Amino acid sequence: MTEIPLRLAIITQNPACAQSLEQLANTYGWAVTPLIEETVPLEWISNQQIDLLLVDLELPNVIPMLMNLSSRFPEMRIMAVAAPQHLAKLQEAMLAGAKDFVAYPFDPTFFQATVQRVLRPQTGLALSSSHVNSTKGRVVAVASLRGGVGRSTIAVNLAATLRKSMNGDVILTEAHHSLGHLALMLNLHPRHTLADLAEETEIDSDIIRSMLQQHANGIRLLAAAPLLSQLADLSGEAWRLILQTLSQMAPYVVVDTSSMPDAALPEVLTLADDIIIVASPDIPGLRGVHGLMEALEMEQDVSAHIHLVLNRSDVPGGLDENAIQKQLRKKIVVRIPDDPSLATFALNRGVPFVFSHPRAILSRRIDMLAEHLMNHQVALNGQSKTRPALLSMLSIK
């Protein structure tokens, strides 16, 4: 008996997006029917035999359209197609009826997994009320919509500095659907990763605690999978439960995020208490930061405090810091200079440079960032805005 191929339809104004989807779907033997129009005739949808409908968030009035489609066709599986600038629309799309979303340009690895997840029956994923503390730690997200800006390096060293400075528990985790790097940066070989949570129907602190790997210097890590064969998608709901549970297990949770919108990113940014946006002194980096900050300003559910960090601030030919602040209308709280030799040394040895070279300028700037966050928290808690400075012994220009 011939197997019937999966039938997809896409509504978009972008022929390149439709063509890219068709090419990708063909590699899996799936069929795609495109509708490249501004308006969506409901009769066209009714007459199609569709297993999954994709809706491009570039379309005008797309949220009312999704609500209409979801109301008219309650049994239809609908998925959003999101470019990086659509962060602010993602939650609206999910509330309007989209079951999930995929990023455009399409990533073959995650496209297939997301489609299969949307089409499979829903599981009763729930957060267990057992072993949950009422005290909530502070979630610090390190974010950038551009890869290669040093986001993971800052996340690792910030977590190490917070652990060293406050002598309290700090959890470091990755929240994305890509390969993990943090374990390499800490020279750890976790027996369990986030991929192990993909099959869990109940997530509680006991399960997550058993998956944390402790570094010699006290950081506890919940790592992403290190191999392509181990990658597994987690739903937005699962990410939310994981982050909520982690926040009840430590005073600080530092989260390394994705450079592309995925199911984890909206959850992280919504749950975060502080968002550190990492900028680089170049036009693509500036554009990515501007887009992310604009999206965060438009998103009512994001209540986090935004902190702008400029990495590689002294790189030759880089944009002027004052011009960056003027363009973004945001003050840079910490400037981290370029030191590829030390960064590479630390990476290759799996030791954060704040531990191996605590007096280096890179380490002292990360100390400044940790001090900024802790002073900010003290001020928010209504306590004295002055506290013994961690950097009182340091001379930082």
C-alpha positions in Angstrom: 0.0 0.0 0.0 1.4 3.4 -1.0 1.8 5.7 2.0 0.0 9.0 1.7 2.5 11.9 2.0 2.1 14.6 4.6 0.1 17.5 3.1 1.2 21.0 4.1 -0.2 24.4 3.0 1.4 27.8 3.5 -0.2 31.2 3.4 2.4 33.9 2.6 3.2 36.9 0.5 6.8 35.8 0.1 7.3 33.5 -2.9 10.8 32.7 -1.7 9.5 31.5 1.6 7.0 29.2 -0.2 9.7 27.9 -2.5 12.0 27.3 0.4 9.3 25.4 2.2 8.6 23.3 -0.9 12.2 22.4 -1.4 12.6 21.4 2.3 9.4 19.4 2.4 10.3 17.5 -0.8 13.4 16.1 1.0 10.9 14.4 3.4 8.5 13.4 0.7 5.9 15.9 1.8 3.5 17.8 -0.4 3.1 21.6 -0.2 0.3 23.8 -1.5 1.1 27.5 -1.4 -1.4 30.4 -1.2 0.5 33.6 -2.0 -2.1 36.3 -1.4 -2.9 39.0 1.1 -6.4 37.9 1.7 -7.3 34.3 2.7 -10.4 32.8 1.1 -11.9 30.5 3.6 -13.4 28.5 0.7 -9.8 27.7 -0.5 -8.9 26.3 3.0 -12.1 24.3 3.1 -11.4 22.7 -0.3 -7.9 21.7 0.6 -6.9 18.4 2.2 -4.4 19.7 4.7 -2.6 18.0 7.6 -0.8 21.2 8.6 -1.3 24.8 7.7 1.6 27.3 8.0 0.9 31.0 8.3 3.6 33.6 7.6 3.7 36.3 10.3 4.7 38.8 7.6 1.1 38.9 6.4 -0.9 42.0 7.2 -3.5 41.6 10.0 -2.1 38.1 10.6 -3.2 37.8 14.3 -6.9 38.4 13.4 -6.4 36.0 10.5 -5.1 33.3 12.9 -8.0 33.8 15.3 -10.5 33.5 12.4 -8.8 30.4 11.1 -8.6 28.8 14.5 -12.3 29.5 15.1 -13.5 28.4 11.7 -11.3 25.2 11.6 -10.9 24.2 15.3 -9.5 20.8 14.3 -6.8 22.1 11.9 -3.2 22.1 13.0 -1.8 25.6 12.4 1.8 26.6 12.8 3.4 30.1 12.5 6.4 30.9 10.3 8.5 33.5 12.1 11.5 35.6 11.0 13.8 37.0 13.7 11.9 40.4 13.9 8.7 38.6 14.8 9.5 38.0 18.4 6.8 40.4 19.6 4.1 38.6 17.5 4.9 35.0 18.6 3.0 35.0 21.8 0.0 36.7 20.1 0.2 34.0 17.4 0.2 31.2 19.9 -2.8 32.8 21.8 -4.6 33.2 18.5 -4.5 29.5 17.7 -1.0 28.6 16.3 0.2 25.4 17.9 3.9 26.2 17.4 6.2 28.0 15.0 9.3 27.5 12.9 11.9 30.1 12.1 12.4 31.4 8.5 14.9 30.9 6.9 14.0 27.2 7.6 16.5 25.0 9.5 16.1 21.4 8.2 17.0 19.8 11.6 14.3 21.6 13.6 11.7 22.0 10.9 10.9 18.3 10.7 11.0 17.8 14.4 8.6 20.8 15.0 6.1 19.5 12.3 6.1 16.1 13.9 5.6 17.5 17.3 2.6 19.6 16.2 1.0 16.7 14.5 1.4 14.2 17.3 -1.2 13.8 20.1 -0.8 16.2 23.0 0.7 14.8 26.2 -0.4 15.8 29.7 2.7 17.7 30.6 2.4 19.2 34.0 4.5 20.7 36.8 4.3 18.6 39.9 3.4 20.6 43.0 5.7 18.3 45.1 9.1 19.5 46.1 8.5 23.0 44.9 9.7 25.9 47.0 7.8 29.2 47.3 11.0 31.2 47.1 11.8 32.3 43.5 15.4 32.9 42.4 16.3 35.6 39.8 16.4 34.5 36.2 19.0 36.3 34.1 18.8 35.8 30.4 21.8 36.5 28.2 20.3 37.3 24.7 21.3 38.4 21.2 19.7 37.8 17.9 23.1 37.4 16.3 25.4 34.5 16.7 29.1 34.9 17.4 28.8 37.9 19.7 30.1 36.1 22.8 26.8 35.4 24.4 27.7 32.0 25.8 31.1 33.2 27.0 29.5 36.0 29.0 26.8 33.6 30.3 29.4 31.1 31.6 31.7 33.7 33.2 28.8 35.7 34.7 27.4 32.5 36.4 30.9 31.8 37.7 31.3 35.3 39.0 27.9 35.3 40.7 28.7 31.9 42.3 32.1 33.2 43.5 30.8 36.6 44.7 27.7 35.6 46.6 28.9 32.2 47.7 25.5 30.9 46.9 24.0 28.4 44.5 23.9 29.4 40.8 22.4 27.3 38.0 23.5 27.8 34.4 21.4 26.4 31.6 21.0 26.6 27.8 17.5 27.3 26.5 17.5 26.6 22.8 17.1 23.8 20.2 20.7 23.8 19.1 23.8 21.9 20.1 25.1 22.7 23.5 28.4 24.5 24.1 28.3 25.3 27.8 29.5 21.8 28.9 32.6 22.2 26.7 33.3 25.6 28.1 33.2 24.1 31.6 35.0 20.8 30.6 32.0 18.8 31.8 30.5 15.6 30.4 26.9 15.5 31.6 25.2 12.2 31.8 21.8 13.9 31.2 20.8 16.8 29.1 17.7 18.8 28.2 16.9 16.3 25.5 16.1 13.8 28.3 13.2 16.0 29.4 11.5 15.6 26.0 9.8 12.4 27.0 8.8 13.5 30.5 5.1 14.0 31.1 5.7 15.5 34.6 8.5 17.8 35.4 9.4 18.5 39.0 12.5 19.6 40.9 13.6 16.1 41.7 13.8 15.2 38.0 15.6 18.3 37.1 17.9 18.2 40.1 19.1 14.7 39.0 20.1 16.1 35.6 22.2 19.0 36.9 26.0 18.5 36.6 28.1 20.3 39.2 31.3 22.1 38.2 34.3 22.0 40.5 33.8 25.7 41.3 30.2 25.2 42.4 28.1 26.1 39.3 25.4 23.6 38.4 24.7 23.1 34.7 21.6 21.9 32.8 23.1 21.4 29.4 21.7 21.1 25.9 22.5 17.9 23.9 26.1 17.8 22.5 25.3 15.7 19.4 22.9 16.1 16.5 21.6 12.6 17.0 20.5 13.5 20.5 18.6 16.7 19.7 15.0 16.8 20.7 12.5 19.7 20.5 10.8 20.8 23.7 7.5 22.7 23.5 7.1 26.2 24.8 5.1 24.8 27.8 8.0 22.5 28.7 10.5 25.3 28.6 8.2 27.4 30.8 8.0 24.6 33.4 11.7 23.9 33.3 12.6 27.6 33.9 10.0 28.0 36.6 11.4 24.9 38.4 15.0 26.0 38.1 14.1 29.5 39.5 12.8 27.7 42.6 16.1 25.8 43.1 18.7 28.6 43.2 19.0 32.4 44.0 20.3 32.9 40.4 19.6 31.1 37.2 21.7 32.3 34.2 20.2 31.3 30.8 22.1 31.2 27.5 19.5 31.8 24.8 19.3 31.2 21.0 20.3 33.7 18.4 17.2 32.6 16.4 13.5 32.6 17.6 12.5 29.2 18.7 10.0 27.8 21.2 12.3 28.6 24.1 13.1 32.2 23.5 9.7 33.8 24.2 9.4 31.8 27.4 12.8 32.8 28.6 12.3 36.5 27.9 8.8 36.4 29.5 10.0 34.7 32.7 13.3 36.6 33.0 13.9 39.1 35.8 16.9 40.6 34.0 17.8 40.4 30.3 21.4 41.1 29.3 21.5 42.1 25.7 24.9 41.5 24.2 25.8 44.0 21.4 28.8 44.0 19.1 30.3 47.2 17.6 29.2 46.5 14.0 26.2 47.2 11.8 24.7 43.7 11.8 25.1 43.4 15.6 23.5 46.8 16.1 20.6 46.0 13.8 20.0 42.7 15.7 20.1 44.5 19.1 17.7 47.2 17.8 15.3 44.6 16.6 15.3 42.7 19.9 14.9 45.8 22.0 12.1 47.1 19.9 10.3 43.7 20.2 10.8 43.7 23.9 9.3 47.2 24.2 6.2 46.1 22.3 5.8 42.9 24.3 3.5 43.6 27.3 4.3 40.3 29.0 8.0 41.0 29.3 8.6 42.8 32.6 12.4 42.1 32.8 15.0 44.9 33.4 17.1 45.3 30.3 20.9 45.7 30.6 23.0 46.5 27.5 26.5 45.1 27.3 28.9 45.9 24.6 31.3 43.1 23.8 34.6 43.5 22.0 34.2 47.2 22.6 37.8 48.1 21.5 38.0 46.0 18.3 39.7 48.0 15.5 37.2 49.6 13.1 34.3 49.1 15.5 31.4 51.5 15.8 31.7 54.4 18.3 30.2 53.6 21.7 28.4 56.9 21.9 26.9 56.4 18.5 25.7 52.9 19.6 24.1 54.4 22.7 22.4 57.2 20.8 21.1 54.8 18.1 19.7 52.4 20.7 18.6 55.1 23.2 20.0 52.8 25.9 23.0 53.2 28.2 25.8 50.6 28.0 26.2 49.3 31.5 29.5 47.4 30.8 32.0 47.5 28.0 34.0 44.2 27.6 37.2 44.6 25.5 38.4 42.2 22.8 40.9 39.6 24.1 40.7 36.6 21.7 43.8 35.0 23.2 42.4 34.7 26.7 38.9 33.8 25.5 40.4 31.0 23.4 42.7 29.8 26.2 39.7 29.6 28.5 37.6 27.8 26.0 40.2 25.2 25.1 40.8 24.4 28.8 37.2 24.4 29.9 37.9 26.9 32.6 36.0 30.3 32.8 38.6 33.1 32.6 37.1 34.7 35.8 38.6 31.7 37.6 41.9 31.2 35.6 42.7 34.9 35.2 40.7 36.8 37.9 42.8 40.0 37.5 42.5 40.2 33.7 40.5 43.1 32.3 37.9 40.7 30.8 37.3 39.1 34.3 37.1 42.5 36.0 34.4 43.6 33.5 32.4 40.5 34.1 32.8 41.3 37.9 31.3 44.8 37.1 28.4 43.2 35.3 27.7 40.9 38.3 28.0 43.8 40.7 25.6 45.8 38.5 23.0 43.1 38.6 23.2 42.5 42.4 23.1 46.2 43.2 20.1 46.5 40.9 18.4 43.7 42.8 19.1 45.3 46.1 17.6 48.6 44.9 14.5 46.8 43.6 14.0 45.1 46.9 13.8 48.5 48.6 17.0 48.1 50.5 20.0 50.4 50.6 21.3 51.2 47.2 24.8 51.0 48.4 26.6 47.8 49.4 30.2 46.7 49.9 31.6 46.8 46.4 33.0 43.6 45.0 35.4 45.8 42.9 36.6 48.1 45.7 40.1 46.6 45.4 40.2 46.9 41.6 41.1 49.8 39.4 38.9 49.7 36.4 39.0 52.6 34.0 
